[in-house]
Amino acid sequence: MDRKPLLMLSLICCLALLTVACSLVRSGKANKENKPAAAQTEPAKPSATNPAATEEAGKEGRERKWENYASDSNGVDYYVEKEGITYPSKTLVHVWRRRTFPVHSPQKEIIAFDEIDCDEARYRSLKVEGVFWDGKTKMFNVVSPWTRIYADSPDEVLYIDVCKAARDGR
């Protein structure tokens, strides 16, 4: 039995459930380390098990600089790569996002290249990489269905920030 579709579905479902079910510690409020989210940046660590991921993470010879924008009560931390945000139009935003999970989760982190639709308050993943605790990675280059951005969610924090910049003509 091919497990690839099941793995992809479980990653997407896990992400959707965590997004919907979480309570948010807003980026302007204290997070786990009582620092503002903008002060918490860290470079990406490209996976040695996936050359494509290394190429993506080392985009144009640089490491990604992840900036924490939210945390939730389930122990998931949410990061964005601000330098890589692009604005194809005033209503669409392309952004690299990273979610890191607590030890009891099946995956260590998920890195996604997402498209945010500012008019409809929704997003979809164009590329997804799952990183597991044993160091293995799994890449998915399948476009996910559109997912609604819910109020008081980590997705809403990012949505408000990047869509304001898109509308301001960034």
Rosetta blueprint (number, residue, H / E / L):
1 M L
2 D L
3 R L
4 K H
5 P H
6 L H
7 L H
8 M H
9 L H
10 S H
11 L H
12 I H
13 C H
14 C H
15 L H
16 A H
17 L H
18 L H
19 T H
20 V H
21 A H
22 C L
23 S L
24 L E
25 V E
26 R L
27 S L
28 G L
29 K L
30 A L
31 N L
32 K L
33 E L
34 N L
35 K L
36 P L
37 A H
38 A H
39 A H
40 Q L
41 T E
42 E E
43 P E
44 A L
45 K L
46 P L
47 S L
48 A L
49 T L
50 N L
51 P H
52 A H
53 A H
54 T H
55 E H
56 E H
57 A H
58 G L
59 K H
60 E H
61 G H
62 R L
63 E L
64 R L
65 K E
66 W E
67 E E
68 N E
69 Y E
70 A E
71 S E
72 D E
73 S L
74 N L
75 G L
76 V L
77 D E
78 Y E
79 Y E
80 V E
81 E E
82 K H
83 E H
84 G H
85 I L
86 T E
87 Y L
88 P L
89 S L
90 K L
91 T L
92 L E
93 V E
94 H E
95 V E
96 W E
97 R E
98 R E
99 R E
100 T E
101 F L
102 P L
103 V L
104 H L
105 S L
106 P L
107 Q E
108 K E
109 E E
110 I E
111 I E
112 A E
113 F E
114 D E
115 E E
116 I E
117 D E
118 C L
119 D L
120 E L
121 A L
122 R E
123 Y E
124 R E
125 S E
126 L E
127 K E
128 V E
129 E E
130 G E
131 V E
132 F E
133 W L
134 D L
135 G L
136 K L
137 T E
138 K E
139 M E
140 F E
141 N L
142 V L
143 V L
144 S L
145 P L
146 W L
147 T E
148 R E
149 I L
150 Y L
151 A L
152 D L
153 S L
154 P H
155 D H
156 E H
157 V H
158 L H
159 Y H
160 I H
161 D H
162 V H
163 C H
164 K H
165 A H
166 A H
167 R H
168 D L
169 G L
170 R L
